[in-house]
Amino acid sequence: MPLYLLLPAVLASCDASDGGSQAAYPPPAVKTISLRAEDVPLRKEYPGRLLPIRLAEVRARVTGVVLARTFAEGTDVSAGAILFQIDPAKFEAAVSAAEAQLERSSAALSLAVQQESRADALIQKNVATKDQFDIAVATRKQAEAEVSVARANLRTAELELGYASVRSPIDGRIGAALVTEGAFVRQEDGTQMATVRDLNSVYVDFTAPLSDLNKVQNDIASGALGSADADGAIELVTNDGSTFGEPGKLLFSSAVVNETTGQVSLRAEFRNPNRTLLPGTYVRVRMTQGVAEQAVLVPQRAVQWDTLGQAKVMTVQDGKAVPQPIVTSQSVGNRWLVTTGLKAGDQVIIDGAEKAMPGSPVTAQAIADPSGKDAAASTTDCASTCDQQANL
């Protein structure tokens, strides 16, 4: 075939090749989110330990032999409930003796009152002397004192008889019995018999760096942070990572700083209606230190860091990828709090940034922020992606 007849076909094939090359390299597809300003509570977690709000050590207040234990270990007991019974025979006898002594003293007082009355009548008739009347008065006062002593002795004997029935001083959950039937307990050293813990509420003692507390106070004073709402400012994170359902209340912070660690001791109180929190458990306290008002946050996966530790993100402006340096202050969940470089409304690339060259066109697909408040409500784009894969 003549060469001039093949030339148009060759040129046509080159044109087709150039067109196919241009069609093979479309702008890369990226996913973007639109930033928005929001009030962000800034929280920090500190390790702590649960303590009972009230702890009562049940101890022997009289000396004797334990006859019975009247409670089940590990159960809830009420204030005033009998826990142990100490042999009361000796104390019952002491009460009987004190009652007899009171009766004798009362009889002596009655006689002394009658003698005083007779002496007063005789002295009015000038039959008795003044000395005899004074003796009668003194005898009556002495008899009154004896009655008071006898009543006090009877009260003491009744108290000791009552102490023979060992009672719970508070409402709470009782632990293991520390003595058994037949054990000899002593008043002198206060033999411990059991322990009752009030679990309606619990304390959490934890420590925080003084620098953290000072920074928060300075930021709030300067207006950089808003004050946190007192309700819900303290949360409890259990050892399984879940948040306890009841909010806490900060009671106090220590006025002394640990010289070695620079930590300040704090205490919070949590209601424990179901008594699921047990003293001695190690937990974490999540404390809301302040509120960053109208703050801008960006997902951590959208942030790139260079070797100097400077952060940047890829944004979309006029259909092109534009690198944007940013300054972050701290992490909030899986997002960074941005202080400089971004504003509400900016389009930030969170997926596909590695395919975008600075200044080159991109095909942006806006999605809901998967790390923001509406993460649970955001839908995945699996439908379109899966359809494309199925077609392929």
Summary of the structure (lengths in Angstrom):
residues: 392
radius of gyration: 42.7
end to end distance: 41.1
largest distance: 178.2
contacts: 1108
relative contact order: 0.18
helix: 31%
strand: 38%
